[in-house]
Amino acid sequence: MMTAREQVHITPAKGRPMLTWVGKRPLSHVTVFPAQHVETFDPVESGGEQAENETWEDWPERYPQGGLLFHGDNKEVLAHMLANGFRGKVKLIYIDPPFDSGADYVRRVRLRGATGTAQIDGEDYSLGEQIQYEDIWANDNYLQFMYERLLLLKELLAEDGSIYVHMDSHRGHQIKLVLDEVFGPASFQREIIWRIGWVSGYKTAALNWIRNHDTIFFYTKDPARFTFNKIYIPYPEGYTRRDGSKPAGRGIPLEDTWNCSEADRLDSIQIMSFSGEKIDFPTQKNENLVARIISASSNPGDIVLDCFIGSGTTAAVAQKLGRRWIGCDINKGAIQTTSKRLQTVIKEQIAGDASGINGSSENDAPQPAQLSFTVWKVNDYDLQIQHNEAIDLVCEHMGVQQVRTDSFFDGVMGRNLVKIIPFNHPLSPLDLEEIRRELDARPDEDRNITVVCLGKELAADAWVEEWNRMRRGANAANRIDIIELRTDPKYGKFIEHKPASAKVKIARNNDELYVEIEDFVSPTIVERLTRQAGILRPQIEDWRSMVDCVMIDPAYNGEDFKIALSDIPERKEDLVKGRYILPAPEHSPTIVAVKIIDMLGEEMLVTEEV
Ligand SMILES: C[S@@+](CC[C@H](N)C(=O)[O-])C[C@H]1O[C@@H](n2cnc3c(N)ncnc32)[C@H](O)[C@@H]1O
């Protein structure tokens, strides 16, 4: 049940010039949701307190001093941050949001281990594709989405802060106008052209100039007062001036076109695939690219925010460059990937063998601002599944007849038209406005509408009530009813899925804990394999091929999982160990919690009191 909540006030946009779009609305306030602390990584047990250090003086007391990773929709996360002490504190924002590319970004999921761990007829078992995020937008929703986030981000930015917005040519020109409106045209600093690198494959097939750059818009909160550390690159070997003299002093200051190519000797941002930093995440950006932005527009100890964190590049680079960092993503897989990446970076820093940006050996990097981070959940997006999968599931289980020729409604049930709202957000008046617009465009449509959603905002009920009130008696066409699957006793049952199970032995011997995972089964993985293997039964000889990583909290408090041990095999061919010895906490008994994350990103928790 939602209750009345606190709201944060948002300063109106500066306005002029102003881009307009269908459904443009100002954002005067946003409802604030609380954040739930779900995970801690604090290997040196600072308890979230750094040594006496001015760096953290501005940090809100309610948060442990360390990196912050929020799982949730960034509109809600940013509102939460505004209401909880971060207003005006963020020195640098870098965002690489969806570009409205009209595509879904997927990753190929495979079982772990060398070929042979699980196979049929010599073929590796693949678990197929998993959508990391959807980038398909209806009408002008994309612009409203970005507008709202940019308005919130501006409030978080320090008076001398900077924002970099990564775009491509799909929407870049429009987002620049939106940035002008939100920050004021005087706050525009530079438009950076980033040459992505050598292109191959389908991109080069176009009968046109081959697209090979992204655009990064650089704005500041104050047009004149902002942090900027000029970056210089060396002159090329043998460089002489026109008069034949050798240049004195530093060298060439960086321009606003950045290269990412081996062949460009000057200003070369190393290509990612050669650098060993590549993580299995589509649209991952180079550490070098982000490092350039962080080095120029912030100083060690400053707060760097990326609310579209993806695989965690911004957080990893900020950690390596001694900045404080805050990341957010709506996709749980992105949060898991970022958490694993940051655990590795911090462990290397503690061990003193920290690799620099792009895996280079780095001796002059600043001291880390923190050696810990915490993960928080704002609202509940755990049940996010792919929209196309959701539509199939809903239709199959509710008896909806799919209508592929209708570009708006998903099918019919009895005489009703059915609209299925993507499961990654609760039904809101924004979705209902879309339905209104569609019906306006179909004046002869007399059927009623069934809206299927996972959850709904309270405001959606009020909207529908008002809509139906206007459709009584002779005007009865197009009445709307809502089926909220999360609570619906008749239709909601199918969304419960069989959780994974594990056999784990946990024992204590004086001051040591022994944890042994003897078996693990994920019904979802087995089902996916069975679907792909056809009549051949899949053989999984080693349970570890289904497991991505294992984490242990030896003193679990039932809420915040403290990662005391993590087993994250670096290469996909490697398997988790499955057997662990770790120091036992002083008190007894203690609750030991073992978190097992499978290759589809599903988590299970085994707890035992010892
Ligand atoms: C282009 S990717 C970012 C890639 C990242 N720069 C990297 O180097 O890995 C965009 C990310 O934004 C996330 N995202 C999309 N909509 C979001 C929302 N409303 N709130 C938070 N994250 C969102 C997606 O899940 C995706 O991980």
The ligand as a MOL file (V3000), in Angstrom:
LIG
                    3D

  0  0  0     0  0            999 V3000
M  V30 BEGIN CTAB
M  V30 COUNTS 27 29 0 0 0
M  V30 BEGIN ATOM
M  V30 1 C 24.1570 3.0090 -22.2230 0
M  V30 2 S 23.9670 2.1260 -20.7490 0 CHG=1
M  V30 3 C 25.2800 2.7860 -19.7550 0
M  V30 4 C 26.6020 2.1420 -20.0380 0
M  V30 5 C 27.7120 2.6310 -19.1430 0
M  V30 6 N 28.1390 3.9830 -19.4780 0
M  V30 7 C 28.9010 1.6770 -19.1810 0
M  V30 8 O 30.0360 2.1150 -19.4810 0
M  V30 9 O 28.7110 0.4910 -18.9250 0 CHG=-1
M  V30 10 C 22.5260 2.8340 -20.0660 0
M  V30 11 C 22.0960 2.2790 -18.7260 0
M  V30 12 O 21.0030 3.0620 -18.2610 0
M  V30 13 C 20.1390 2.2280 -17.5170 0
M  V30 14 N 18.8260 2.8790 -17.3940 0
M  V30 15 C 17.8790 3.0530 -18.3470 0
M  V30 16 N 16.8030 3.6750 -17.8310 0
M  V30 17 C 17.0750 3.9220 -16.5230 0
M  V30 18 C 16.3570 4.5330 -15.4590 0
M  V30 19 N 15.1420 5.0380 -15.6320 0
M  V30 20 N 16.9440 4.5900 -14.2490 0
M  V30 21 C 18.1960 4.0960 -14.0490 0
M  V30 22 N 18.9100 3.4900 -15.0190 0
M  V30 23 C 18.3690 3.4140 -16.2450 0
M  V30 24 C 20.1240 0.9320 -18.3090 0
M  V30 25 O 19.6990 -0.1460 -17.5080 0
M  V30 26 C 21.5910 0.8340 -18.7530 0
M  V30 27 O 22.3310 0.0520 -17.8480 0
M  V30 END ATOM
M  V30 BEGIN BOND
M  V30 1 1 1 2
M  V30 2 1 2 3
M  V30 3 1 2 10
M  V30 4 1 3 4
M  V30 5 1 4 5
M  V30 6 1 5 6
M  V30 7 1 5 7
M  V30 8 2 7 8
M  V30 9 1 7 9
M  V30 10 1 10 11
M  V30 11 1 11 12
M  V30 12 1 11 26
M  V30 13 1 12 13
M  V30 14 1 13 14
M  V30 15 1 13 24
M  V30 16 1 14 15
M  V30 17 1 14 23
M  V30 18 2 15 16
M  V30 19 1 16 17
M  V30 20 1 17 18
M  V30 21 2 17 23
M  V30 22 1 18 19
M  V30 23 2 18 20
M  V30 24 1 20 21
M  V30 25 2 21 22
M  V30 26 1 22 23
M  V30 27 1 24 25
M  V30 28 1 24 26
M  V30 29 1 26 27
M  V30 END BOND
M  V30 END CTAB
M  END
